[in-house]
Amino acid sequence: MDNFVFQNPTKIIFGRGVEADVGDEAAKYAKKILLHYGGGSIKNSGLYRRITASLTKSGIEYMELSGVKPNPRLSLVREGIGLCRKNGLGFILAVGGGSVIDSAKAIGIGVPYEGDVWDFYCGKADPKETLPVGTVLTIPAAGSEMSCGSVITKEEGLLKRPCNSTMLYPKFSFLNPETAFTLPKYQVGCGIADIMAHLMERYFTNTKHVELIDRLIEACLKTVIQNASKIMDKKDDYDAWAEVMWSGTVAHNDLLSTGREGDWASHNMEHELSAIYDIAHGAGLSIVFPAWMQYVYKHDVSRFAQFAVRVFNVEHTFFDPEEAAREGIRRLKAFFSLLGLPVSLKDAGIGGERLSEMADKATEGGAASQGFFVKLNRQDVYNIFVSAQ
């Protein structure tokens, strides 16, 4: 086990109807805030009405910035920065899923910064301060409600890049599983795949003697898998949603990164896919992750066999651990298919004409590698994209 420091400052308020108290929580930070969200879904569900009523009751003046899309855009972030500066807004409340929260985080670090906020996403600068951000989660998926990360897409050049900093932890996040009841099944599936990918990026590690976190990751994976089918059958199953929502948060709040080095090649390769084709992040991961697994599993067959046995209940055979490892990958793909997700580029209607471009972008033209479990060069990344067709 590696040395580590674990600290997560985000306050979680979890349960039925908890968003009624969001005004009181936000008022601790500012009386003039930005209310940031996506489209009309929060209005159709009644969540917008409940949020604004709580803000008004707490004496909070709010300005709105809607229009966040999946794979949140830099142009809207820049608009939000200008809005906050011009109107002296002192807090950002993000109501939505990971895209909305990531956009809010980007606005937060951009407001006090004299340069272009994209500097933080292309590695030119590190955030030193931020407007405080709070969230009301509606889509269990990205884990951004309790993470120190944000991912933004720059339209010019179709670049999707992450920023990670302790500045990006939300001050608080409200998690009410009831807010997920109205999600379309495809969006539910994408969220499940995203949660599982966060767990698997941490699971496949070269670090030894990490049994506790192995077991915690396996427990989260099995919990998500078992409750996903319940949600698909009954969208208003509160208890199943509660398990999935909390698993999604724990999956990405860095507890499960402690003492080990993760991989993250699949996430970074998927960023190139969704930047160009604007595919949902979870759908991109359901394509890329199994392809990555098939490409690298021989690096540590025993870990892949352990994953297969402990997570997907594959029968363990001491005489052929490779077959157990391959069966685990097959069962993962079958599970993604069961959720209605693509498991190949063809399934998503994506051809092979830009695979070379994506490999170039993912490796800076071959100057950089991806991943830690297995370091992937430009040719490796290209080969994985080819195998995902």
Contacts in CASP RR format, 6 or more apart in sequence:
PFRMAT RR
TARGET T0000
AUTHOR 0000-0000-0000
METHOD contacts of the structure
MODEL  1
MDNFVFQNPTKIIFGRGVEADVGDEAAKYAKKILLHYGGGSIKNSGLYRR
ITASLTKSGIEYMELSGVKPNPRLSLVREGIGLCRKNGLGFILAVGGGSV
IDSAKAIGIGVPYEGDVWDFYCGKADPKETLPVGTVLTIPAAGSEMSCGS
VITKEEGLLKRPCNSTMLYPKFSFLNPETAFTLPKYQVGCGIADIMAHLM
ERYFTNTKHVELIDRLIEACLKTVIQNASKIMDKKDDYDAWAEVMWSGTV
AHNDLLSTGREGDWASHNMEHELSAIYDIAHGAGLSIVFPAWMQYVYKHD
VSRFAQFAVRVFNVEHTFFDPEEAAREGIRRLKAFFSLLGLPVSLKDAGI
GGERLSEMADKATEGGAASQGFFVKLNRQDVYNIFVSAQ
1 207 0 8 1.000
1 208 0 8 1.000
1 209 0 8 1.000
1 210 0 8 1.000
1 259 0 8 1.000
1 260 0 8 1.000
2 207 0 8 1.000
2 259 0 8 1.000
2 260 0 8 1.000
2 261 0 8 1.000
3 259 0 8 1.000
4 257 0 8 1.000
4 258 0 8 1.000
4 259 0 8 1.000
6 254 0 8 1.000
6 255 0 8 1.000
6 258 0 8 1.000
8 146 0 8 1.000
8 169 0 8 1.000
8 253 0 8 1.000
8 254 0 8 1.000
8 255 0 8 1.000
9 169 0 8 1.000
9 171 0 8 1.000
10 145 0 8 1.000
10 146 0 8 1.000
10 169 0 8 1.000
10 170 0 8 1.000
10 171 0 8 1.000
10 172 0 8 1.000
10 173 0 8 1.000
10 253 0 8 1.000
11 25 0 8 1.000
11 171 0 8 1.000
11 172 0 8 1.000
11 173 0 8 1.000
12 145 0 8 1.000
12 146 0 8 1.000
12 172 0 8 1.000
12 173 0 8 1.000
12 175 0 8 1.000
12 249 0 8 1.000
13 21 0 8 1.000
13 25 0 8 1.000
13 172 0 8 1.000
13 173 0 8 1.000
13 174 0 8 1.000
13 175 0 8 1.000
14 174 0 8 1.000
14 175 0 8 1.000
14 176 0 8 1.000
14 242 0 8 1.000
14 245 0 8 1.000
14 246 0 8 1.000
15 175 0 8 1.000
15 176 0 8 1.000
15 177 0 8 1.000
15 242 0 8 1.000
16 176 0 8 1.000
16 177 0 8 1.000
16 178 0 8 1.000
16 238 0 8 1.000
17 176 0 8 1.000
17 178 0 8 1.000
18 174 0 8 1.000
18 175 0 8 1.000
18 176 0 8 1.000
19 47 0 8 1.000
19 50 0 8 1.000
19 51 0 8 1.000
19 54 0 8 1.000
19 136 0 8 1.000
19 174 0 8 1.000
19 176 0 8 1.000
19 179 0 8 1.000
20 50 0 8 1.000
20 54 0 8 1.000
21 54 0 8 1.000
21 174 0 8 1.000
22 51 0 8 1.000
22 54 0 8 1.000
22 55 0 8 1.000
22 93 0 8 1.000
22 136 0 8 1.000
22 174 0 8 1.000
23 54 0 8 1.000
23 55 0 8 1.000
23 57 0 8 1.000
23 58 0 8 1.000
23 60 0 8 1.000
24 54 0 8 1.000
24 58 0 8 1.000
25 134 0 8 1.000
25 172 0 8 1.000
25 174 0 8 1.000
26 33 0 8 1.000
26 55 0 8 1.000
26 58 0 8 1.000
26 60 0 8 1.000
26 91 0 8 1.000
26 93 0 8 1.000
26 134 0 8 1.000
27 58 0 8 1.000
27 59 0 8 1.000
27 60 0 8 1.000
29 90 0 8 1.000
29 91 0 8 1.000
29 132 0 8 1.000
29 171 0 8 1.000
30 60 0 8 1.000
30 89 0 8 1.000
30 90 0 8 1.000
30 91 0 8 1.000
30 132 0 8 1.000
31 59 0 8 1.000
31 60 0 8 1.000
31 61 0 8 1.000
32 60 0 8 1.000
32 61 0 8 1.000
32 62 0 8 1.000
32 63 0 8 1.000
32 87 0 8 1.000
32 88 0 8 1.000
32 89 0 8 1.000
32 90 0 8 1.000
32 91 0 8 1.000
33 55 0 8 1.000
33 60 0 8 1.000
33 61 0 8 1.000
33 62 0 8 1.000
33 63 0 8 1.000
33 89 0 8 1.000
33 90 0 8 1.000
33 91 0 8 1.000
33 92 0 8 1.000
33 93 0 8 1.000
34 62 0 8 1.000
34 63 0 8 1.000
34 64 0 8 1.000
34 65 0 8 1.000
34 80 0 8 1.000
34 83 0 8 1.000
34 84 0 8 1.000
34 89 0 8 1.000
34 90 0 8 1.000
34 91 0 8 1.000
34 92 0 8 1.000
34 93 0 8 1.000
34 104 0 8 1.000
34 107 0 8 1.000
35 51 0 8 1.000
35 52 0 8 1.000
35 55 0 8 1.000
35 62 0 8 1.000
35 63 0 8 1.000
35 64 0 8 1.000
35 65 0 8 1.000
35 93 0 8 1.000
35 95 0 8 1.000
36 64 0 8 1.000
36 65 0 8 1.000
36 66 0 8 1.000
36 68 0 8 1.000
36 80 0 8 1.000
36 92 0 8 1.000
36 93 0 8 1.000
36 94 0 8 1.000
36 95 0 8 1.000
36 100 0 8 1.000
36 103 0 8 1.000
36 104 0 8 1.000
36 107 0 8 1.000
37 48 0 8 1.000
37 64 0 8 1.000
37 65 0 8 1.000
37 66 0 8 1.000
37 67 0 8 1.000
37 68 0 8 1.000
37 94 0 8 1.000
37 95 0 8 1.000
37 96 0 8 1.000
37 100 0 8 1.000
38 66 0 8 1.000
38 67 0 8 1.000
38 68 0 8 1.000
38 69 0 8 1.000
38 96 0 8 1.000
38 99 0 8 1.000
38 100 0 8 1.000
39 66 0 8 1.000
39 67 0 8 1.000
39 68 0 8 1.000
40 48 0 8 1.000
40 66 0 8 1.000
41 138 0 8 1.000
41 182 0 8 1.000
42 48 0 8 1.000
42 51 0 8 1.000
42 95 0 8 1.000
42 96 0 8 1.000
42 138 0 8 1.000
43 49 0 8 1.000
44 182 0 8 1.000
45 179 0 8 1.000
45 182 0 8 1.000
47 95 0 8 1.000
47 136 0 8 1.000
47 138 0 8 1.000
47 179 0 8 1.000
48 95 0 8 1.000
51 93 0 8 1.000
51 95 0 8 1.000
51 136 0 8 1.000
52 62 0 8 1.000
55 62 0 8 1.000
55 93 0 8 1.000
62 93 0 8 1.000
63 83 0 8 1.000
63 87 0 8 1.000
63 89 0 8 1.000
65 76 0 8 1.000
65 79 0 8 1.000
65 80 0 8 1.000
65 83 0 8 1.000
67 76 0 8 1.000
68 76 0 8 1.000
68 99 0 8 1.000
68 100 0 8 1.000
68 103 0 8 1.000
69 76 0 8 1.000
69 99 0 8 1.000
70 99 0 8 1.000
70 278 0 8 1.000
70 280 0 8 1.000
70 281 0 8 1.000
71 99 0 8 1.000
71 153 0 8 1.000
71 160 0 8 1.000
71 274 0 8 1.000
71 275 0 8 1.000
71 278 0 8 1.000
71 281 0 8 1.000
72 99 0 8 1.000
72 100 0 8 1.000
72 102 0 8 1.000
72 103 0 8 1.000
72 106 0 8 1.000
72 151 0 8 1.000
72 152 0 8 1.000
72 153 0 8 1.000
73 103 0 8 1.000
73 152 0 8 1.000
73 153 0 8 1.000
73 155 0 8 1.000
74 106 0 8 1.000
74 117 0 8 1.000
74 118 0 8 1.000
74 121 0 8 1.000
74 152 0 8 1.000
74 153 0 8 1.000
74 154 0 8 1.000
74 155 0 8 1.000
75 155 0 8 1.000
76 103 0 8 1.000
77 103 0 8 1.000
77 106 0 8 1.000
77 107 0 8 1.000
77 110 0 8 1.000
77 117 0 8 1.000
77 152 0 8 1.000
78 117 0 8 1.000
80 107 0 8 1.000
81 107 0 8 1.000
81 108 0 8 1.000
81 110 0 8 1.000
81 111 0 8 1.000
81 117 0 8 1.000
82 111 0 8 1.000
83 89 0 8 1.000
84 90 0 8 1.000
84 92 0 8 1.000
84 107 0 8 1.000
84 108 0 8 1.000
84 111 0 8 1.000
84 131 0 8 1.000
85 111 0 8 1.000
89 131 0 8 1.000
90 131 0 8 1.000
90 132 0 8 1.000
91 131 0 8 1.000
91 132 0 8 1.000
91 133 0 8 1.000
91 134 0 8 1.000
92 104 0 8 1.000
92 107 0 8 1.000
92 108 0 8 1.000
92 131 0 8 1.000
92 132 0 8 1.000
92 133 0 8 1.000
92 134 0 8 1.000
93 104 0 8 1.000
93 133 0 8 1.000
93 134 0 8 1.000
93 135 0 8 1.000
93 136 0 8 1.000
94 100 0 8 1.000
94 101 0 8 1.000
94 103 0 8 1.000
94 104 0 8 1.000
94 105 0 8 1.000
94 133 0 8 1.000
94 134 0 8 1.000
94 135 0 8 1.000
94 136 0 8 1.000
94 170 0 8 1.000
95 135 0 8 1.000
95 136 0 8 1.000
95 138 0 8 1.000
96 135 0 8 1.000
96 136 0 8 1.000
96 137 0 8 1.000
96 138 0 8 1.000
96 139 0 8 1.000
97 137 0 8 1.000
97 138 0 8 1.000
97 139 0 8 1.000
97 141 0 8 1.000
97 142 0 8 1.000
97 144 0 8 1.000
97 145 0 8 1.000
98 139 0 8 1.000
98 141 0 8 1.000
98 142 0 8 1.000
98 143 0 8 1.000
98 144 0 8 1.000
98 145 0 8 1.000
99 142 0 8 1.000
100 135 0 8 1.000
101 133 0 8 1.000
101 135 0 8 1.000
101 137 0 8 1.000
101 142 0 8 1.000
101 144 0 8 1.000
101 145 0 8 1.000
101 150 0 8 1.000
101 170 0 8 1.000
102 142 0 8 1.000
102 144 0 8 1.000
102 149 0 8 1.000
102 150 0 8 1.000
102 151 0 8 1.000
102 152 0 8 1.000
103 150 0 8 1.000
103 152 0 8 1.000
104 133 0 8 1.000
104 134 0 8 1.000
104 135 0 8 1.000
105 130 0 8 1.000
105 133 0 8 1.000
105 144 0 8 1.000
105 149 0 8 1.000
105 150 0 8 1.000
105 163 0 8 1.000
105 168 0 8 1.000
105 170 0 8 1.000
106 117 0 8 1.000
106 120 0 8 1.000
106 121 0 8 1.000
106 150 0 8 1.000
106 152 0 8 1.000
106 163 0 8 1.000
107 117 0 8 1.000
107 131 0 8 1.000
108 130 0 8 1.000
108 131 0 8 1.000
108 133 0 8 1.000
109 117 0 8 1.000
109 120 0 8 1.000
109 127 0 8 1.000
109 129 0 8 1.000
109 130 0 8 1.000
109 163 0 8 1.000
109 165 0 8 1.000
109 167 0 8 1.000
109 168 0 8 1.000
110 117 0 8 1.000
110 120 0 8 1.000
110 127 0 8 1.000
110 130 0 8 1.000
111 130 0 8 1.000
111 131 0 8 1.000
112 128 0 8 1.000
112 129 0 8 1.000
112 130 0 8 1.000
112 131 0 8 1.000
113 119 0 8 1.000
113 120 0 8 1.000
113 125 0 8 1.000
113 127 0 8 1.000
113 128 0 8 1.000
115 125 0 8 1.000
118 152 0 8 1.000
118 154 0 8 1.000
119 125 0 8 1.000
120 126 0 8 1.000
120 127 0 8 1.000
120 163 0 8 1.000
120 165 0 8 1.000
121 152 0 8 1.000
121 154 0 8 1.000
121 161 0 8 1.000
121 162 0 8 1.000
121 163 0 8 1.000
122 159 0 8 1.000
122 161 0 8 1.000
126 165 0 8 1.000
127 163 0 8 1.000
127 165 0 8 1.000
127 167 0 8 1.000
127 168 0 8 1.000
128 167 0 8 1.000
129 167 0 8 1.000
130 167 0 8 1.000
130 168 0 8 1.000
132 171 0 8 1.000
133 168 0 8 1.000
133 170 0 8 1.000
133 171 0 8 1.000
134 170 0 8 1.000
134 171 0 8 1.000
134 172 0 8 1.000
134 173 0 8 1.000
135 144 0 8 1.000
135 145 0 8 1.000
135 170 0 8 1.000
135 172 0 8 1.000
135 173 0 8 1.000
135 174 0 8 1.000
136 173 0 8 1.000
136 174 0 8 1.000
136 176 0 8 1.000
136 179 0 8 1.000
137 145 0 8 1.000
137 173 0 8 1.000
137 174 0 8 1.000
137 175 0 8 1.000
137 176 0 8 1.000
137 179 0 8 1.000
137 245 0 8 1.000
137 249 0 8 1.000
138 179 0 8 1.000
138 180 0 8 1.000
138 183 0 8 1.000
139 180 0 8 1.000
139 183 0 8 1.000
139 187 0 8 1.000
139 191 0 8 1.000
140 180 0 8 1.000
140 191 0 8 1.000
140 195 0 8 1.000
140 241 0 8 1.000
140 244 0 8 1.000
140 245 0 8 1.000
140 247 0 8 1.000
140 248 0 8 1.000
140 249 0 8 1.000
141 190 0 8 1.000
141 191 0 8 1.000
141 192 0 8 1.000
141 194 0 8 1.000
141 195 0 8 1.000
141 248 0 8 1.000
141 281 0 8 1.000
141 282 0 8 1.000
142 191 0 8 1.000
142 194 0 8 1.000
142 252 0 8 1.000
142 281 0 8 1.000
143 195 0 8 1.000
143 198 0 8 1.000
143 248 0 8 1.000
143 249 0 8 1.000
143 251 0 8 1.000
143 252 0 8 1.000
143 253 0 8 1.000
144 150 0 8 1.000
144 170 0 8 1.000
144 252 0 8 1.000
145 170 0 8 1.000
145 173 0 8 1.000
145 175 0 8 1.000
145 249 0 8 1.000
146 169 0 8 1.000
146 170 0 8 1.000
146 173 0 8 1.000
146 249 0 8 1.000
146 252 0 8 1.000
146 253 0 8 1.000
147 168 0 8 1.000
147 169 0 8 1.000
147 252 0 8 1.000
147 253 0 8 1.000
147 254 0 8 1.000
148 164 0 8 1.000
148 165 0 8 1.000
148 166 0 8 1.000
148 167 0 8 1.000
148 168 0 8 1.000
148 169 0 8 1.000
148 254 0 8 1.000
149 162 0 8 1.000
149 163 0 8 1.000
149 164 0 8 1.000
149 165 0 8 1.000
149 168 0 8 1.000
150 162 0 8 1.000
150 163 0 8 1.000
150 164 0 8 1.000
150 168 0 8 1.000
151 160 0 8 1.000
151 161 0 8 1.000
151 162 0 8 1.000
151 163 0 8 1.000
151 271 0 8 1.000
152 160 0 8 1.000
152 161 0 8 1.000
152 163 0 8 1.000
153 159 0 8 1.000
153 160 0 8 1.000
153 274 0 8 1.000
153 275 0 8 1.000
154 160 0 8 1.000
154 161 0 8 1.000
158 275 0 8 1.000
158 276 0 8 1.000
159 275 0 8 1.000
159 361 0 8 1.000
160 271 0 8 1.000
160 272 0 8 1.000
160 274 0 8 1.000
160 275 0 8 1.000
161 271 0 8 1.000
162 271 0 8 1.000
173 249 0 8 1.000
175 245 0 8 1.000
175 246 0 8 1.000
175 249 0 8 1.000
177 238 0 8 1.000
177 241 0 8 1.000
177 242 0 8 1.000
177 244 0 8 1.000
177 245 0 8 1.000
178 236 0 8 1.000
178 238 0 8 1.000
178 241 0 8 1.000
180 188 0 8 1.000
180 241 0 8 1.000
180 245 0 8 1.000
181 235 0 8 1.000
181 236 0 8 1.000
181 241 0 8 1.000
182 235 0 8 1.000
183 235 0 8 1.000
185 232 0 8 1.000
185 235 0 8 1.000
185 340 0 8 1.000
186 280 0 8 1.000
186 340 0 8 1.000
186 341 0 8 1.000
187 280 0 8 1.000
188 228 0 8 1.000
188 231 0 8 1.000
188 232 0 8 1.000
188 235 0 8 1.000
188 339 0 8 1.000
189 228 0 8 1.000
189 282 0 8 1.000
189 339 0 8 1.000
189 340 0 8 1.000
189 341 0 8 1.000
190 280 0 8 1.000
190 281 0 8 1.000
190 282 0 8 1.000
190 283 0 8 1.000
190 286 0 8 1.000
190 341 0 8 1.000
191 282 0 8 1.000
192 224 0 8 1.000
192 228 0 8 1.000
192 244 0 8 1.000
192 339 0 8 1.000
193 282 0 8 1.000
193 283 0 8 1.000
193 284 0 8 1.000
193 285 0 8 1.000
193 286 0 8 1.000
193 289 0 8 1.000
193 336 0 8 1.000
193 339 0 8 1.000
193 341 0 8 1.000
194 281 0 8 1.000
194 282 0 8 1.000
194 285 0 8 1.000
195 220 0 8 1.000
195 224 0 8 1.000
195 244 0 8 1.000
195 247 0 8 1.000
195 248 0 8 1.000
195 251 0 8 1.000
195 252 0 8 1.000
196 221 0 8 1.000
196 224 0 8 1.000
196 225 0 8 1.000
197 266 0 8 1.000
197 267 0 8 1.000
197 282 0 8 1.000
197 285 0 8 1.000
197 289 0 8 1.000
198 248 0 8 1.000
198 251 0 8 1.000
198 252 0 8 1.000
199 217 0 8 1.000
199 220 0 8 1.000
199 221 0 8 1.000
199 224 0 8 1.000
199 251 0 8 1.000
199 256 0 8 1.000
200 217 0 8 1.000
200 221 0 8 1.000
200 266 0 8 1.000
200 289 0 8 1.000
200 307 0 8 1.000
201 262 0 8 1.000
201 263 0 8 1.000
201 264 0 8 1.000
201 266 0 8 1.000
201 267 0 8 1.000
202 213 0 8 1.000
202 217 0 8 1.000
202 256 0 8 1.000
202 257 0 8 1.000
202 260 0 8 1.000
202 262 0 8 1.000
203 214 0 8 1.000
203 217 0 8 1.000
203 218 0 8 1.000
203 221 0 8 1.000
203 303 0 8 1.000
203 307 0 8 1.000
204 262 0 8 1.000
204 263 0 8 1.000
204 293 0 8 1.000
204 296 0 8 1.000
204 300 0 8 1.000
204 303 0 8 1.000
204 304 0 8 1.000
204 307 0 8 1.000
204 373 0 8 1.000
205 260 0 8 1.000
205 261 0 8 1.000
205 262 0 8 1.000
205 263 0 8 1.000
205 303 0 8 1.000
205 372 0 8 1.000
205 373 0 8 1.000
206 261 0 8 1.000
206 300 0 8 1.000
206 372 0 8 1.000
206 373 0 8 1.000
207 259 0 8 1.000
207 260 0 8 1.000
207 261 0 8 1.000
207 262 0 8 1.000
210 259 0 8 1.000
210 260 0 8 1.000
213 256 0 8 1.000
213 258 0 8 1.000
213 259 0 8 1.000
213 260 0 8 1.000
214 306 0 8 1.000
216 255 0 8 1.000
216 256 0 8 1.000
217 256 0 8 1.000
218 307 0 8 1.000
218 310 0 8 1.000
218 311 0 8 1.000
220 247 0 8 1.000
220 248 0 8 1.000
220 250 0 8 1.000
220 251 0 8 1.000
220 256 0 8 1.000
221 311 0 8 1.000
222 311 0 8 1.000
223 243 0 8 1.000
223 244 0 8 1.000
223 247 0 8 1.000
224 243 0 8 1.000
224 244 0 8 1.000
224 247 0 8 1.000
224 248 0 8 1.000
225 311 0 8 1.000
225 312 0 8 1.000
225 335 0 8 1.000
227 240 0 8 1.000
227 241 0 8 1.000
227 243 0 8 1.000
227 244 0 8 1.000
228 244 0 8 1.000
228 339 0 8 1.000
229 338 0 8 1.000
230 237 0 8 1.000
230 240 0 8 1.000
231 237 0 8 1.000
231 240 0 8 1.000
231 241 0 8 1.000
231 244 0 8 1.000
232 339 0 8 1.000
234 240 0 8 1.000
250 256 0 8 1.000
261 372 0 8 1.000
262 372 0 8 1.000
262 373 0 8 1.000
263 371 0 8 1.000
263 372 0 8 1.000
263 373 0 8 1.000
263 374 0 8 1.000
264 370 0 8 1.000
264 371 0 8 1.000
264 372 0 8 1.000
265 292 0 8 1.000
265 370 0 8 1.000
265 371 0 8 1.000
265 372 0 8 1.000
265 373 0 8 1.000
265 374 0 8 1.000
265 376 0 8 1.000
265 381 0 8 1.000
266 285 0 8 1.000
266 288 0 8 1.000
266 289 0 8 1.000
266 292 0 8 1.000
267 285 0 8 1.000
268 362 0 8 1.000
268 370 0 8 1.000
268 371 0 8 1.000
269 288 0 8 1.000
269 292 0 8 1.000
269 358 0 8 1.000
269 362 0 8 1.000
269 370 0 8 1.000
269 381 0 8 1.000
269 384 0 8 1.000
269 385 0 8 1.000
270 281 0 8 1.000
270 282 0 8 1.000
270 284 0 8 1.000
270 285 0 8 1.000
270 287 0 8 1.000
270 288 0 8 1.000
271 362 0 8 1.000
272 358 0 8 1.000
272 359 0 8 1.000
272 361 0 8 1.000
272 362 0 8 1.000
273 279 0 8 1.000
273 284 0 8 1.000
273 287 0 8 1.000
273 288 0 8 1.000
273 350 0 8 1.000
273 358 0 8 1.000
274 280 0 8 1.000
274 281 0 8 1.000
274 284 0 8 1.000
275 361 0 8 1.000
276 354 0 8 1.000
276 357 0 8 1.000
276 358 0 8 1.000
277 348 0 8 1.000
277 350 0 8 1.000
279 348 0 8 1.000
279 350 0 8 1.000
282 341 0 8 1.000
283 341 0 8 1.000
283 342 0 8 1.000
283 348 0 8 1.000
284 342 0 8 1.000
284 348 0 8 1.000
286 336 0 8 1.000
286 339 0 8 1.000
286 341 0 8 1.000
286 342 0 8 1.000
286 343 0 8 1.000
287 342 0 8 1.000
287 343 0 8 1.000
287 344 0 8 1.000
287 345 0 8 1.000
287 347 0 8 1.000
287 348 0 8 1.000
287 388 0 8 1.000
288 384 0 8 1.000
288 388 0 8 1.000
289 332 0 8 1.000
290 329 0 8 1.000
290 332 0 8 1.000
290 333 0 8 1.000
290 336 0 8 1.000
290 343 0 8 1.000
291 384 0 8 1.000
291 385 0 8 1.000
291 387 0 8 1.000
291 388 0 8 1.000
292 384 0 8 1.000
293 304 0 8 1.000
293 329 0 8 1.000
293 332 0 8 1.000
294 326 0 8 1.000
294 329 0 8 1.000
294 387 0 8 1.000
295 380 0 8 1.000
295 383 0 8 1.000
295 384 0 8 1.000
295 387 0 8 1.000
296 373 0 8 1.000
296 374 0 8 1.000
297 304 0 8 1.000
297 322 0 8 1.000
297 325 0 8 1.000
297 326 0 8 1.000
297 329 0 8 1.000
298 322 0 8 1.000
299 373 0 8 1.000
299 374 0 8 1.000
300 373 0 8 1.000
301 321 0 8 1.000
301 322 0 8 1.000
301 325 0 8 1.000
302 321 0 8 1.000
304 324 0 8 1.000
304 325 0 8 1.000
304 328 0 8 1.000
304 329 0 8 1.000
305 314 0 8 1.000
305 316 0 8 1.000
305 321 0 8 1.000
305 322 0 8 1.000
305 324 0 8 1.000
305 325 0 8 1.000
307 325 0 8 1.000
307 328 0 8 1.000
308 314 0 8 1.000
308 324 0 8 1.000
308 325 0 8 1.000
308 327 0 8 1.000
308 328 0 8 1.000
308 329 0 8 1.000
308 331 0 8 1.000
309 315 0 8 1.000
309 316 0 8 1.000
309 324 0 8 1.000
311 328 0 8 1.000
312 327 0 8 1.000
312 328 0 8 1.000
312 331 0 8 1.000
312 332 0 8 1.000
312 335 0 8 1.000
314 324 0 8 1.000
314 327 0 8 1.000
314 328 0 8 1.000
314 331 0 8 1.000
315 324 0 8 1.000
316 324 0 8 1.000
317 323 0 8 1.000
317 324 0 8 1.000
333 343 0 8 1.000
336 343 0 8 1.000
337 343 0 8 1.000
342 348 0 8 1.000
342 349 0 8 1.000
344 388 0 8 1.000
344 389 0 8 1.000
345 351 0 8 1.000
345 352 0 8 1.000
345 385 0 8 1.000
345 388 0 8 1.000
345 389 0 8 1.000
346 389 0 8 1.000
351 389 0 8 1.000
352 385 0 8 1.000
352 389 0 8 1.000
355 382 0 8 1.000
355 385 0 8 1.000
355 386 0 8 1.000
355 389 0 8 1.000
356 382 0 8 1.000
358 381 0 8 1.000
358 385 0 8 1.000
359 378 0 8 1.000
359 379 0 8 1.000
359 381 0 8 1.000
359 382 0 8 1.000
359 385 0 8 1.000
360 366 0 8 1.000
360 378 0 8 1.000
362 370 0 8 1.000
362 378 0 8 1.000
362 381 0 8 1.000
363 369 0 8 1.000
363 370 0 8 1.000
363 376 0 8 1.000
363 377 0 8 1.000
363 378 0 8 1.000
363 381 0 8 1.000
365 378 0 8 1.000
366 377 0 8 1.000
366 378 0 8 1.000
369 375 0 8 1.000
369 376 0 8 1.000
369 377 0 8 1.000
370 376 0 8 1.000
370 380 0 8 1.000
370 381 0 8 1.000
374 380 0 8 1.000
376 384 0 8 1.000
END
